[in-house]
Amino acid sequence: MKKVTVEEVNNRLRKGDDVQFVDSRAAHVWDEAETKLPGAIRVPPDEPEKQIGNVRKDAYVVTYCT
């Protein structure tokens, strides 16, 4: 796993790279969040095995939490 900056992700998006965002916030944090990234999939830290199959292998994957 490699840390990336917002600028690096923006550059990939501008170039047209296929980027998949993975939100790894816990359920209670997700529920209380005012902002959610459209199109992001959720893979909560307490149940990755249930959702990991939804993470695409052919995209640049960016995992984030708050």
Residue pairs with C-beta under 8 A, 6 or more apart in sequence:
1 63
4 62
9 19
9 62
12 19
12 60
13 19
17 60
18 56
18 58
18 59
18 60
19 59
19 60
19 61
19 62
20 41
20 55
20 56
20 59
20 60
20 61
20 62
21 37
21 39
21 40
21 41
21 61
21 62
21 63
21 64
22 40
22 41
22 42
22 43
22 55
22 61
22 62
22 63
22 64
23 30
23 36
23 37
23 40
23 41
23 42
23 43
23 64
23 65
24 42
24 43
24 44
24 45
24 63
24 64
24 65
25 33
25 42
25 44
25 65
25 66
26 44
26 45
26 46
27 44
27 46
29 65
29 66
30 36
30 42
30 44
33 66
37 64
41 51
41 54
41 55
42 51
43 51
43 52
43 54
43 55
43 63
44 51
45 65
55 61
